[in-house]
Amino acid sequence: MNIIPFVKARRRGKVNVSAVTLAHGGGGKAMKDLIDDVFLAAFDEHSAEPLEDQARFELAMLQGYGDRLAFTTDSFVVDPLFFPGGDIGKLAVCGTVNDLAVGGAVPMFLSCAVIIEEGVPIDLLRKVARSMAQTAMQAGVRIATGDTKVVPRGACDKMFVTTSGVGTIPASVVLGVDKACVGDAVLVNGLLGDHGAAILCARGDMALETPIASDCACLHELIASILAAAPGTRFIRDATRGGIATVLNEIAEGSQVSIEIDEGVTPIREEVKAFCEILGLDPLYLANEGKIVVVVPPNETEAALAAMRSHPLGVDAAVVGRIGAEKENRVTMRTTLGGHRIVDMLVGEQLPRIC
């Protein structure tokens, strides 16, 4: 007879105030109550398990998905915290899941560390935590460990979130920024620049009422379908800060090639184009949170494109350019007027605090 050991469920604390105080970062009962009532209530699927200073995994389970471990970390300081199409919680989960997936990894576990400003409403924290939990559940990943810190008023802007992620890479998947070859196609999975435009509109600084929503989304299932259809895929990268222009320059430098893209087929919604014209911005440099740049060999281009378009997050996918033979490490765009312009890497960034 197998006897299942009885594990006594740990009693969870409750927060009885409306806003975060410095006591919530002091390491005592107030901090425990905050963690229990806000974060564990949203994240923890294993309420009977004791809390430790680390998450613990069975190595055999990890090995069942691949032979290499992928590990990534990112911090999110977006302003405002809530915007059309997402919020800082959804953004943090999607961003880390995508950073794993573009390397060919199967995302599995996330950590979450939150720096909170004194005075932030508890209900705001609950809303962010619920958003993170829902996004993680939909992505099939577990938020397995985390940390909270509270800082005095003015020491940070409401809250900053840092997420790290662990995943496993199958032996058959080998992607890299140095693997692009002459003749390869450059694809994107849809309309570019929506996230950067949505954030600036949400700030209200420009008094614009353009209905643009962020493209924030987890892309691991889309990426898995691309790799299944085009196993020779050379490179995948999510075009976040710096936009598609930055990613293309990284490819050109990493693979010692030139890249030419076509303005006429590069998918950008008309509202974003108009938005950029008004503000003097270049949509190629606007941030995305649900778009990837994919480099595939010529014989797998149509298969990769079909796989993208068959997925809800890739219906507007397009082949936007090709890898050239020049060794100038230069990216150019063929314009709709028939000329060419250099697409260089920005020294700084067009918009601060967009992710």
WOVEN-V930885 format. One record per pair of residues at least 12 apart in sequence whose C-alpha atoms are under 6 Angstrom apart, sorted by the first residue. I is the first residue (numbers start at 1). GAP is how many residues later the second one is. Records with the same first field share a line. If there is no record, write none. Layout:
I->GAP, GAP
This chain:
9->39
12->24
13->20, 23
14->19, 23
15->18, 19
18->103, 104
19->100, 101, 102, 103
20->98, 99, 100
21->97
22->128
25->124, 125
38->88
39->90
42->88, 91
43->90
55->89, 90
65->103
66->102, 103, 104
67->103, 104
68->100, 101
69->98, 99
70->96, 97, 98
71->94, 95
72->92, 93
73->90, 91
74->88, 89
75->86, 87
76->84, 85, 279
77->83, 276, 278
78->275, 276, 277
79->274
83->119
84->129, 130
85->128, 129
89->39, 42, 43
90->41, 42, 45
94->123, 124
98->121
101->119
102->134, 135
104->65
105->62, 63, 64
106->61, 62
107->60
108->33, 58, 59
109->32, 33, 34, 56, 57
110->33, 34, 54, 55
111->32, 33, 34, 35, 52, 53
112->34, 50, 51
113->33, 34, 35, 48, 49
114->34, 46, 47
115->33, 34, 35, 44, 45
116->34, 42, 43
117->33, 34, 35, 36, 39, 41, 42
118->33, 34, 35
175->59, 60
176->59
177->58, 74, 77
178->76, 77
179->55, 76
180->54, 75
182->141, 142, 143
183->140
184->112, 113, 114, 138, 139
185->110, 111, 137
186->108, 109, 133, 134, 135, 136
187->106, 107, 131, 132, 133
188->104, 105, 129, 130
189->102, 125, 128
190->124, 126, 127
191->76, 77
192->76
193->90, 93, 94, 95
194->20
195->19, 20, 92, 93
196->90, 91
198->14, 15, 16
215->74, 75
216->73, 74
217->73
226->78, 81
229->74, 75
230->70, 74
233->63
234->61, 62
235->59, 60
236->57, 58
237->55, 56
238->53, 54
239->49, 52, 53
240->47, 48, 49
241->46
242->43, 45
243->41, 42, 43, 44
244->40
245->39, 40
246->99
252->77
253->76
256->71, 73
257->68, 69, 70, 72
258->65, 66, 68, 71, 72, 73
259->63, 64, 65, 72
260->61, 62, 71, 72, 73
261->59, 60, 72
262->58, 59, 71, 72
263->71, 72
264->72
265->55
266->54
331->12
